[in-house]
Amino acid sequence: SGARVRRAQNKRLPQYLERGVDVKFSDVAGLGKIRLELEEIVKFFTHGEMYRRRGVRIPGGILLCGPPGVGKTLLAKAVAGEAGVNFFSISASQFVEIYVGVGASRVRALYQEAKENAPSVVFIDELDAVGRERGLIKGSGGQERDATLNQLLVCLDGFEGRGNVITIASTNRPDILDPALVRPGRFDRKIFIPKPGLIGRMEILQVHARKKPMAEDVDYMAVASMTDGMVGAELANIVEVAAINMIRDGRTEITTDDLLQAAQIEERGMLDRKERSPETWKQVAINEAAMAVVAVNFPDLRNIEFVTIAPRAGRELGYVRMKMDHIKFTEGMLSRQSLLDHITVQLAPRAADELWFGEGQLSTIWSETADNARSAARMFVLGGLSEKHHGLSNFWVADRINEIDLEALQIVNICYERAKEILQQNRKLMDAVVDELVEKKSLTKQEFFGLVELHGSLQPMPPNI
Ligand code: ADP
């Protein structure tokens, strides 16, 4: 296997050829059905004659769409690797040059090389850098870019139907591409690669663990469920950092704990071993405990993975990790109730401060979460989720604060009282969580829910908004 390099003796060295690309589909995990679509592209190379005989038009270009780090580049390489063809790559930002004509001549050179060394895959990263709809960019840079784009269109058309050079491009913005690029015969096939789900993340971790000395009982699912929202590039990094952790500790196997710690580092930065006064530890513990204790009362927010007050470089004081996979934050489908619960959780640190230290001693530890609550409440009002304006009778207040803020403030107040109520009902649980946090600095899911079992009094209250 491996890329076949067919190069005549006297030709200059190809500039855009990537040597030693030996990626296979088995190196790309969490793809589900997308893999079938890509296998078909491999067949255009391996069974090209069959397609042509049957009059099937082989696509000139395939567009891989998705956020950074989901494996678009890796997939393009895997297509070349599986088909056993050469892989040429360039980032479209390299096309965009200040000097007129440079970009276009690079495109020509790229395709010239790909053709001379066919069969080959041409991979264009960040196609939107050059493929943005013409006329959207003003000035001389736009003119140069147009020339480059035109050249690309010419090259794409030159290969239509031949099937021995296939272009794969990646973009996170298929919506802004020039319509000419996505016309039939050009990038006429789009494949969307979303962020991996729970199972996808587990599979990606496992793929990267293949080459590492993993302990036998590693719980990949536990790591996957702590990393929602992360993409393949981040998950690959977690495995690398876990390996470094193992070596630093002089061990020979990577454990679940190494991976979990690495996941925290990936998400929140390195542990910062700074000292704190006992009062500060306690204050931070109350802050985080309050969020966890209130959150556990709400069905959408009770999936707490861990609670920690271990300081991290340049980050917040403590952290409550909630699993959000089941909430459709990303699809913008947060329900009215979830949003109110979220606001209540964000206000918990402020409420706890009042309850534990009294009004006269408010600290600023909670300012960030209070800010979150405020913007979420504004979102609630702006989104038309509140039923009616509250108490506008106080006209001179309404005069100074606009109606939206006023209403958001009222929602914040109601949620604040709710947070206080829950905390008061759970004083015992709060004390237990705070004590444990001060002592251990972090509580696992099991430890936290153990305390909830023992001391919690869960009574979700209906909102009255
Ligand atoms: P993109 O091109 O979408 O920005 P890359 O292909 O450059 O992402 O991904 C960077 C690295 O992350 C890959 O080289 C690989 O190590 C890892 N990676 C990303 N997605 C996956 C995946 N689905 N399976 C396995 N590894 C992945």
Residues whose N, C-alpha, C, O or C-beta is under 5 A from the ligand:
A	BS01	ADP	D27 V28 A29 G30 P67 P68 G69 V70 G71 K72 T73 L74 I204 V207 G232 A233 A236
